Amino acid sequence: MKKSPLAPDSFPELPIIKGVQFATGQTGIKYIDREDVMLAKLSPETTISGVFTRSTMRSASVLDCQSKIGLGTEQGAAILVNAGNANAFTGSDGQASVNRISEALSLKLGLPNSAIFTSSTGVIGEILPDHKITNCIDDLKNTLNERSIANAAKAILTTDTFSKGSSATLDIDGKRVSISGIAKGSGMIAPDMATMLVYIFTDAKIGQIDLQKLLKELSNRTFNCITVDSDTSTSDSLICAATGASGVDVSKSSRFSKSLEKVMLDLAQQVVRDGEGATKFITVNVAGAASDKDAHKVAMAIANSPLVKTAIAGEDPNWGRVVMAVGKSGAVANRDRLSIWFGSHLVAERGQVAKNYKEASTAKYMKQSDLSIHVDLGIGSSSSTVWTCDLTNDYVKINADYRS
Amino acid sequence: MKKSPLAPDSFPELPIIKGVQFATGQTGIKYIDREDVMLAKLSPETTISGVFTRSTMRSASVLDCQSKIGLGTEQGAAILVNAGNANAFTGSDGQASVNRISEALSLKLGLPNSAIFTSSTGVIGEILPDHKITNCIDDLKNTLNERSIANAAKAILTTDTFSKGSSATLDIDGKRVSISGIAKGSGMIAPDMATMLVYIFTDAKIGQIDLQKLLKELSNRTFNCITVDSDTSTSDSLICAATGASGVDVSKSSRFSKSLEKVMLDLAQQVVRDGEGATKFITVNVAGAASDKDAHKVAMAIANSPLVKTAIAGEDPNWGRVVMAVGKSGAVANRDRLSIWFGSHLVAERGQVAKNYKEASTAKYMKQSDLSIHVDLGIGSSSSTVWTCDLTNDYVKINADYRS
């Protein structure tokens, strides 16, 4: 797979998080000649929070994680992720696979079963050959180290074309606090209260319940505001682990919250930049809505419209299709109060094409790879921003290939 | 544009409806060398009902029609449709254009302005050069005749690759009643309480209010159950005119209602068969749902999923994506009660792949051009059927072409 034209130049240097060790390995479940499993081991007293897909068809590992979050990780914890098989819609066999992997890890690492979290990503509906994972556990355990987060980011990819990482460091009371996160995701991206697979580690000190609350709130402004193709995965999982190794209590720190949001937004946007077949990164901002819900509805209607997305793929400032998407969204709107901008180009106002609209200069703007659509409904004061990519031949090609 | 591989062999022979005359002409608004305007003149005592898009960005002609439906057509009525310019999001200029066309027709045909209905289809946001239409009115009036419905069906097309028509005849109390309908539509198809442009004519005798009620009810089972691309048009209009010339009162006839539904469903399915870029016609049936609303939600989630639609384009029986769509739909569902069939092939049951599932024979089935997906949620007794097409490279190509 060719690297996305919207990919960052390189994987960022992520700070080491004290209390977190990584190892990666090769199970051979689906991919040949690449690592496809990662293990993260968390030190005692780490708190772990997570948000997960609300799909009614949640995968076995998602259901298992949800049942364990909050049970306590005083003795430490572990996260294991495999790529190539989602272990979703695999019935009771799926749960049995998760149990066998958790039990094996629990024994080898000397941790309670309830502190073992697993994720699986890949094809839906195929039985997970879990012995291929448990066979790797000794090797994984023996190679755990603090520096391998970049390898971990690589081992969890499926149709992604680049590894996704982001970090933040901040000084609080003279002490350094660090956050490092990794993510995977490219198609089946329209997260619902969570995202694809995301793992964020920090040496901050924060209680499990506080971290859970914060994570949920920040997800709504970051991962729940991206869409590649309007299709919500059965495996979306975001897990955040705080080791407390910095000794800094951040439970009331708005600076920590802002830093964590920055990392989450960066990872979310990297998922969009790796959207299947994407050639354009699009920020959709809606203002002047009657309610936050309406603003988000309109922004998502634009961001998910195949006609808007194909027009952008064709570099066509086809603002009539944005009007169409506003119209179908179900939000309160009034034709004669609606204004639309492509970048700084006002294209439509008061129910018709803008007086000074210049097709040529707007068409030129559309050739950029990072674009913004701004819509003012002119009704109220609520706003929303979401991020998406265009819909290209390559999206169809990637997903029409037999059992991609 | 190449004709859709799903097109019927030829345009059907439609029965003449006494009391309806057609004329077609060439305005030169957008297309060169083809007819792009149609006029239908209805005899006195015809009743006219209509259902229209619920988009908040409705076009000027839709708003105008909605204000006129039910005002009375005792002296007769007329319907004028142009293709190439939608007169949508054209502010007060748009309404002024509709007024000028209505006034001109009203004068020439000797009908009240309130009995003139217009529709426009094509690009959104461009001012309609209405003089190019009014210039044609004399010619249109002079060529009105009962036999030209096929030409009318052709004159209203935009990105369509074939003309759509359907009819029914039935004998009631020894008298013949006929129904003839035409439609256009290919992209921006996810009708909401109506459809693209549809005109149905009958010589049955039925009051305006009864006809309106019937039309709304039947729309919910026909046009509101199709989707090409989940995008709802600003111009969707379905107008039904009953001339009463047969002398048969059908206001309480379930046989008439069934015949009308058959014509509406046939036209709706023809719109799907002409879906932009379509190579597969797909019937999605959902049973065992907790409510009608849930059944429709799940069926539409499957029918609108880009991942399901691209898999079908690739002839891949990727039922995992159907599971995903059920999961994201928001309807009550339970993994362990869900069953899925592709045609007669049971692919998944009780939360996992079916015991006797044969990939090879199902993959062979996927090569057919007419496919069905049947989902049983195993929860309740409600069901829903919707119709859609696949998502192909050609859809992207058609819509990424500059200002298609």
Interface residues (C-beta under 8 A of the other chain):
Chain A: T53 S55 T56 M57 R58 A86 A88 F89 T90 G91 S92 D93 G94 V123 I124 G125 E126 I127 G187 M188 A190 D192 D229 S230 D231 T232 S233 T234 N304 S305 P306 L307 T310 A311 A313 G314 E315 D316 N318 W319 G320 R321 V323 M324 A325 V326 G327 K328 S329 A331 V332 A333 N334 R335 D336 L338 A348 R350 G351 Q352 V353 L391 T392 N393 Y395 V396 K397 N399 A400 D401 Y402 R403 S404
Chain B: T53 S55 T56 M57 R58 A86 A88 F89 T90 G91 S92 D93 G94 V123 I124 G125 E126 I127 G187 M188 A190 D192 D229 S230 D231 T232 S233 T234 N304 S305 P306 L307 T310 A311 A313 G314 E315 D316 N318 W319 G320 R321 V323 M324 A325 V326 G327 K328 S329 A331 V332 A333 N334 R335 D336 L338 A348 R350 G351 Q352 V353 L391 T392 N393 Y395 V396 K397 N399 A400 D401 Y402 R403 S404
